Amino acid sequence: MNNQENINLLVLPELFPEFEGDWKGVFIEDYLKSVEEIPTQTLYLRLRGEKQGVTDESFRGQFKVKRVNLTDKKVGGLMKLFKYYTWFSKGVKLGVECSDTTVIHAHGAVLNGTLAYLIGKKLNIPFVVTEHTGPYSRILNSWVESRISKFVFNKAAKVLVVSNHQKNEVLKLGISPGKVEISYNPVNTDVFKITSTNNAKNIVFVSRLDEFKGGLRTLKAFHKISPSHSDYQLTIVGEGEEYEAIKNYIKTNNLQDKVVLKGTLTKPEIAEVFAASSFLVFPSRFETFGLVVAEALAAGLPVVCTNQTAPKEFVNDKNGILVDPDDIDEIATAMEQLIQNRNSYSATEIQQQIEDRFGISNFGKYLIGVYKQVI
C-alpha cells in the first residue's frame, strides 16, 4: 500500500468540541481539515457525558464523528475501574467495526493510544500517536501512566510530538529517539490570515482564563502602560478561573473604558478580533505548542510571548518579543516596545513563516506522508 487511495483513517481524539465555540479539543478539527481529502472516521469515547449512548453525526457537515458516552452519571471508586474496562471493550468493538481502516491516529498515549493498540492488533493495521499532554511531568511522575505510555509508544509505528520541548520530555520515558518525530500542530490558515492593512490600537489576549495562562498578568501590565497610551485598549477573549479577578481588577482601577471582556468566541470570531488588533500578548507559563500564538502570527500579528517551553521555538525578533511570563514589568516594557516599533514588523513575513511551517495545506501533506510511510 503506497498510494493515497489506500488510506482509510480512524481518528481517536482525547478531546473533541461539544458545541459551537467550545475550545475543548478544538485543535482536532484542524487535524481533520488538513486531511479532509482522505476517508476519515472519528471515534470519540467519553466515560461520562451529558447524554448516555452512541451518536453518529456530521460535525460541521464535514467530518464523520461517532460520539460515545458510557454514562451520564458521576462515577467513582471501583465502579470507575469497571467503567474504564467497559470503555475499552466498547471502543474496541466500535473500532473493529470500521473494518476498512488502514491506519489509526490516536491523540494521547494513555487511553486512546492503548485503544489504538488494541484495535490495531485486531485489524492487523498500524497506529500513530500524537502526544499533547502538558506539563508532561504529570505523566512522568505517575508510575502507571508512564509505563502505559512507554508501552504504547514502543508499539506505535510513529510517535508525533507538537514541539521540540515535548520531544525532550517524552524521551525521558526511555523510548528510541528515532521513533519520535516533531510534527507541531496545524494552524487553520484559511481562517487565520491577513485580511486588511491593520492600524488598530487594540492589544489582545486570547486563552482560557486559567492562572498559568497569564490573563490577569496581561491586564496588570496593560494598566502600567495605559497612562502613556490612552488611545490603546485591551481585549481579553476567554473564560475561566481568573474571570472574576479580572473583572474586579478592571472595576477597582476604573479601566472599564479601556478593557473589553469578550468571553468565549469561535475561531472565526477570534480571527475577527485579530483583524482589529495590533498585537497579541500571551505570557503563559507552559505550552506544549502554543496554538493561539501561531494563530495570531498567521493573522500577521506580532506577539509578546512567554520565553518558556514551546512557543519560543517559533517566536523570534522578526515576529515578536519573548518575556518572563511572571514579570509584569517586563511584559509591560515589551508592550511599550511593540507599540513604539509596530510598523517595523512585516505582517506578510510573519504570516508566511506560519503558512510554511504549520499551514493547513502543508501540514496535511506531511500527515498523509506519515500515514503512507507507516502503512
N, C-alpha and C positions, 0 to 999 in steps of 0.2 A: 504494500500500500504506500504509494509515494505521490499521490496527487490529491488535490483539494476535494474531489468528488468522494473520496473515501473517508472524509472526516465527518463523523456524527458525534457531536459533543454533548456530554451530560455535565452540567454545572451544579456543584453543591456549595451554595453560599453560606457563610457563617451568619450573615445578617442580610436582610432584604427590606426595602421600603414597604410600609404597610398602607400608606395613603399618600396623596399628593402633598408634597412639601416635607415629607418625612425624611430626615437626614440619616436615619439608621441604615447603614449598608448601602447608601445611595451610589457609592463608587462602583458597585457591581453592575449597575445599569451601563456605566461606561465600558466595562469589560464586555458586556453582551453586545453593545452597539458596535464596538470595534471589530467584532467577528460576525456581524449580522448576515454576512453572505453565505455562512455555512449553517447547516441544520443544527439547531440547539434546543435542548430541553433543560429547564432549570427545576431542580427538586429542592425545595426549601422546607426543612423539618424543624419544628419547634416543639419543645417539651410542653410548653403552655402558651396558649394564645386566647384571644377574645372569644373565638368560636371553635369548638372541638370538631375535628373531622378533616376531610381531604377536599380541597377546592382546586379546580382547574381554571386558569384564567389566561387571558392575553394581556400581559402588562403593557400599558400604553398602546395597545393594539399592535405591538411589535414582537414581544418575547413570550414564548410559552412557559408558564410557571405553574408548577403543582405545589400548592401550599399544604402543609400537614401540621396540624396542632393536635397533639395527643390528648390534651385535656384543657379545660377552661378553668380549672380549679388549682389553687396553690398546692404544691406537692413538697413534702419534706421527709426527712428521716429515711428509713428503709424503703418506704414507698417510692422515694425519688430514685433509688438504685434500681428498683424494679421497672420504673417508667423508662429509665435510660436503656435498660435491656430491651424493652418494648420498642423504644425509639430506633435502636439499631436493627431490630428484626423487621420493623415496618419499612425502614429506609432501604434495607437490602431487598426486600420483596418488591418495592416500587422501582428501585434501581434496575433490578434484573428484568422487570417488565419492559424497560427501554432496551430491547434486545438488539436493536440495530446500532447501539452506541459503539464507537470505536476508540474513544478516549474520554477520560473523566478529568475534570478540573475542579479540585476541591480548594476551598478557601478556609485556611486554618487546619492545623495538623491534628489536634487532639480529638475532636468529634468528627468533623467532615473528612479529615484525612483518613481516619480509621474506617469510616463508612466507605470511602472511595476504595480503600484496600480490599474490603470485604466484597463490594460489588465487582470490582475489577477481577478478583480471584474467581468469582462465579462465572463471569462473562469471558474470562481469559483475555483481558484488554489492559493497557497501561493507564496509569493515572499520574497527574501532575498536581502539585500542591503549591499554592501561593500562601506565604505566611505574612500576616499583617499585624500580629499581636504586639502591642507595645504598652508599657515598657516590657521587654522580653524577659526581664528578671522575674516576672510573675511566673513564667514557665520554668525558667532555670531553677528557681527556688522551690519548686514543687517536685517532690520525689516521683509522684505518679505521672504528672503531666510531662515532665522532662523525659521520662522513659518511654511514654507513649509517643511523644514527638520524635524521639530518636528512631524508634522502630518504624514509624510511618515514613520518615524521611529516607531511611535506608531502603524501604520497599518502593518508594516513588521512582518513576522514570526520570523526573526532573523536579527540583525544588526551586521555586522562584521567590525572591525576596524583593521588597519595594525600595531598598536603599542599601548602600554600602554599609551604613551603620547597622542595619538589620542583619546583613550577612555576617558581620563580625560577631553579633550576638548569637545567631543561630549556630555558627561554627563552634561555639563553646560546648555544644552538646557532644562534640567529638565525631561528627559525620564527615565524609570526604568532601574537601573543598571543591573538587571537580564536579560534584553533583549539584552545587548551589550556583544559581545564576541570578544576577541583578536585573530585574525586569523594569523596576519602577512601577508607577501606576499610569493608566491612560488619563488624558485630560481631554474633555469634550471640546475641541477647538471649533466645532460647529456652533456651540452655544457661547463659549467664552472667546471673544475675538474683538478686534478694534472696530468700533462702529462709527466713530467720528473723531474730529480733532477735539481734544479734551482740554478745556481751560477751566475746569471746575475747581472750586475751592472747598472741596469736601474730602475729609480723611475718613477711611472706612476700616472697621474691624468686623470680621465675619468668623463665627465659630459657635459651638456650644459654649454657654457661659459657665464652664467649669473653671475652678480657680486656677488650675495649672495652665489653662489656655491664655489667660492674661487680659481678659476684657476690662476688669477694674483697673489694672495697672496701665492699660492704654488710656483709659479715661483720666486717670490722675496725671499722666504725662501730658495729655492734651490740655488739661487745666493749667499746667505750668506755662505752656506757650501761648495760651489763649489771649492774655492781655496784649501781647505783641502782634497778634494776628487776628484781630477782631472780625475780619472778613471770612475766616475759616470756620467750618463746623465739623463735627464728628458724627458719623452714622455708625451705630452698633447693630449688627444683624445677629440674631440668635436668642436662645432662651436657655436657662439652666440655673445652677445653684447660686450664681452671683447676681442674678437679675435684680433681686430686691436691694442688695447692697449698692448696685449701680444706680438704681432709681433713687435711693436715699442720698447718695453722693451728689447726684445731679440737683436734687431739691435743696440740700444743705448749702451747696455752693452756688446756687442761683444760675445754673447752667441750662435751664430749660430752653432758652432761645439758641443755645449753641450745640446741643446734643440731641440727636434723633434716635429713638429706640424702635427698630423695625420688627422685632420678634423673629420668628422662623419664616424664611422665604424659600420658594422653589429655586432650582438652579437658574431658569430663565430670569426670574425676578432678581436674583443676586447679580446676574450679568448686567441687568439694567442699572443696578446700584453702582457697579464698577464703571459703567459707561458715564456716570455722572460724578465720578470721584477722581481725585488727583493721585492718591496712592493708598496702599494697604498698610496697616500696622498689625503685626501678629507676633507678640512676644511669648509664644508658648514655650514651656519648659521641655516638652518632649513631643516629638512627632516621628512616627516610623517613615513617613514620606512628607506630608505637609501639602495635601491636595489643594486647600484653599489658597495657599501661596502660589502654587503652579497655575491655578485658575486665574488669579489676579494678573500674573505675568502674561498669561495667554491673552488677556484683555488689554495688554500693553501698559499696565500699571507697574511702576517701580514699587518696592516694598521695604518697609522697616521690619526686620525679621529676626527671630531668635538665632543666636550663634551656637545653639545646642542641637545635637542629633542630626536628623536627615536634611532639613531644608538648606543648610549651608553647602550641600553638595551641588546645588544648582542656583544659589543666590550669590552674586558677586558684585564687584564695583560697577559693572555695566548695567545692573538691573536693581540695585538696592543697597541697603546698609544693614550689616549684622550687628546685633546688640546683645548684651547680657539681659536675658528676659526678666530678671528680678531687679534691675537697676532702673528705677523710674526716671532718674536724671539723665541717664544715658539714652533711654527711649525718647525723652523729650528733646534732647540735643539732636538725635537723628531725625526726628520730625522737623525740627528747625532747619537742618541741613537740606532735607528734601524740599521743603518749601522754597528755600533760597535758590536751590540748584535744579528745580524740577525741569526746566527747559533743556538741561544738558543730557537728559535721558531720552533715548530714541524709542518710542512706542513700537515701531516696526521691528527694530532689532530685538527688543525684549520679547515680543510676540513670536518672532521667528525661532528663537532659541527653544521655546517651549514646543512649538509646532514640530521642530526637527527631533526633539528628544522624546516627547510624550504625546504628541498629537494623535488623535483617534485613529487616523488612517495608518500612520506609520506603526503605531502600537499593534493594530490589528494584523498587519503583515508580519510583524515579529511573532505574535502569539500563534498565528496559523503556522508559521515556520516551526515553532516549538512542537505543535501537535503533529505535524508531518514527521518531524525527527523522531519522536517517541513511538509513533505508530510504525 
